[in-house]
Amino acid sequence: MILTALLLAAAPPATRPRTASSPRRAAASATVKAPSADWLKGLWVADTDKGEQMEGCASWQALFYQADGQYLQGEVTGRWSLDGTTLERHQIAYAEGGGDEEQVTGEEVRRVERVSADRMREVGPDKKSTLYLRCPLPETPVAP
């Protein structure tokens, strides 16, 4: 009997298998989908004023991703594309005199994170991030 007690005392305690994450965390991550071109289309404004950001929807600072692959931000126009989480924006300038000849004058490559249906985070090559909020409909930039 003493031998049995000693063997039981020396045995490792029963353990439960560990789970990788809590059910709540798994459910939350499952609801946020990967970014897509269809989801990205629309008018976005940087969440810089913490509470006043929707006023930016009526300004030229809003970023408008159009369905045809064009984007507008103030007087800047260009083309955009999304490959997975990589967003490329190519700023376009047209030849002087009203010609149709396009000239790429700038390029940005950023990582896009879909935070929710109406929130995204853009992370630049310098690892700085900007949170954007989707503007309510109608999605039409307003002149200053």
N, C-alpha and C positions, 0 to 999 in steps of 0.2 A: 504494500500500500504506500509506503514511503517512497518507493521507487517510482510508482505511478504519479505521485504528487510532484516529484522532482522533474519527471519528464514533461508533465503538463506545464510546469512553471518555466521550463526552458524553451518550450515551443513558441514560435513567433506569434504575435497576436493576429487575429483574423482582421483583414483589411478589406475595405470596399474598393472596387475599381474606381479610379479617378476618371472624371469626364474632362474633356478638353475645354469646355466652356459651359457656362450656365445656360439653361433653356431660354431665359430671357434674352441673353446676349446673342444666342444663335438665331432666335426669332427676329431680333432687330436687324442683324446683318443679312438675313434672308430677304427682308422686305426692301432693302436698298439695292436697286438693280445697277448694272453697269451703264455708263453713259452711252448714248446712241445719237446718231445725227438727227433722228426724228425728235428725240427728247430735247436736244440742244437748241433747236429752232425756237426763236422768239426773242423777246426783249428782256435784257438782264441789266441789273444795276449793282454796283459794288456796295457792299454793306459796310460803309465807312462811317456813317453818321449815327449808327446805333439808335434806330427808332425813327429817323427822318429819311431813311433810304427810299421810300416810295415816292418822295418828292423828286428824286433823281430820275424817275421814269419819264418825266416830262422834260428832261434836259438833254443836252447833246452829249452828256457823259455816259448815257445808257448805251449798251452794246447790243446791237440788233443782228442776230443770226437769221438770215433768210433761207427759205427752202431751196432756192436755186444755187446755194453755195456762196453767195455774196454776204458780206457783213458791212455794217455801217456803225461808226462811232463818231459823232460830230461831223466834221468835214472829211474824216478818214473813211475811205472805202477800200474794199479788198475782197479776197476770196478766202474761204475757210474750208478745212477738211478735218475729219475725225477718223482716226485709225486706232481702235481700241480705246485707250485712255490718252492717246497723243493727239493734241489739237494743234493744227498749224494754221496760222493766219499770215497771209501775204498781202501787204499793203500795196495798192495799185495807184499809180498816177497816170493820167492820160496826157498825151502830147498836147502841147500848147496849140491854141488855134481851134480847139474843138474837134480834133481828129479822134479816130477810134483806136489809135495805137496805144496799147497798154505798156506800162513800164513798172516792174516790181521795184518798189523803193524801200521796202522793209520786210523782215520776216520774223515771226515769233513762233517758237515751239514751246508748248506748255503741256503739263499733265492735267487732265480734268478728272476730278473726283465727284461723283454724283452723291451728294449728301442726302437729298430727299427729292421728291418730285419737283419742288420749286426752289431748291438750293443747290449750288455747285461751288466747288473750290477749284481755283486754278493755281497750279504751282509752277513757278518759272524755273529756269535753269539755275538761278541763284538760291533755290529752295524757299524763296519767300512765297507766301500764299495769300490769295485774296478770295474772300467769300462773296459770292454773287447770289442775289435773290431775283427770281423771275418776277417781272412786272405783270400786273393784272391786265386782262384784255381791255380794250383793243390793243393789239401789239403794233402800234404805229408811232414811230418817233415824232415828236412835236418840235417845231421850229422854235428857236430861242425868243 
